[in-house]
């Protein structure tokens, strides 16, 4: 009987050995998974830095630059999101682009430089740069739902781009930030997306410089229903063949006609300096 009791007493001890062994085997697996996650995060961060073109001494600045306030954990301040960096980056971008314009267009007056600056630093232009760098999927958001997620990412892209500039400025100084801006804005500076000046004004100033009278616009034809008309307008200058344009209003058609003559005659001033 004593032997049977001894066998029964030892049974729980043997049964406990397996769970303990399993727990011991799980610990290295957890550590391995943690190391794997850190490695993936490091690889993703390195890929992001490569696209941006700046290696961060303080990677936390880059993470802050791409973090929306919705992604902050409870208790963290709004300043831990991209917002403060955006404020800084906005002013750094303005300074660098102003310097670029000043040297690239020596004959442009203050008014033209201001128009060029406004076009280059607007949110849409910054968003275009962010898209070209592939930052859309890097933006860190909280749980806002699939449809809201897509809309929010697009709406904050321009801000994120400015925040990245601010982060680069803090991490690498003015030279590093200026290099980033020049790399991503030089081509845009020389090829603006929209005309900087009204083509009618450009044509008139060019004509005056040539000693010609003010261009004359005349309606050639009106077609389409009353609620949706189409106008064909010609612009005349002495000694030059007329140029025509079509638009949904007389003024729109006049602008097209002026643009046609500007391009045909090689007139500068609408998009170049």
QUIQUIRA-V555812 format. One record per residue. SS is DSSP state (~ for helix, > for strand, _ for the rest). Layout:
ss = (SS:SS)
This chain:
ss = (_:~:~:~:~:~:~:~:~:~:~:~:~:~:~:~:~:~:~:~:~:~:~:~:~:~:~:~:~:~:~:~:~:~:~:~:~:~:~:~:~:~:~:~:~:~:~:~:~:~:~:~:_:_:_:_:_:_:~:~:~:~:~:~:~:_:>:_:~:~:~:_:_:_:_:_:_:~:~:~:_:_:~:~:~:~:~:~:~:~:~:~:~:~:~:~:~:~:~:~:~:~:~:~:_:_:_:_:_:~:~:~:~:~:~:~:~:~:~:~:~:_:~:~:~:~:~:~:~:~:~:~:_:_:_:~:~:~:_:>:_:_:_:_:_:~:~:~:~:~:~:~:~:~:~:~:~:~:~:~:~:~:~:~:~:~:~:~:~:~:~:~:~:~:~:~:~:~:~:~:~:~:~:~:~:~:~:~:~:~:_:_:_:_:_:_:_:_:~:~:~:~:~:~:~:~:~:~:~:_:_:_:_:_:_:>:>:>:>:>:>:>:>:_:_:~:~:~:_:>:>:>:>:>:>:>:_:_:_:_:_:_:>:>:>:>:>:_:_:~:~:~:~:~:~:~:~:~:~:~:~:~:~:~:~:_:_:_:_:_:_:_:_)
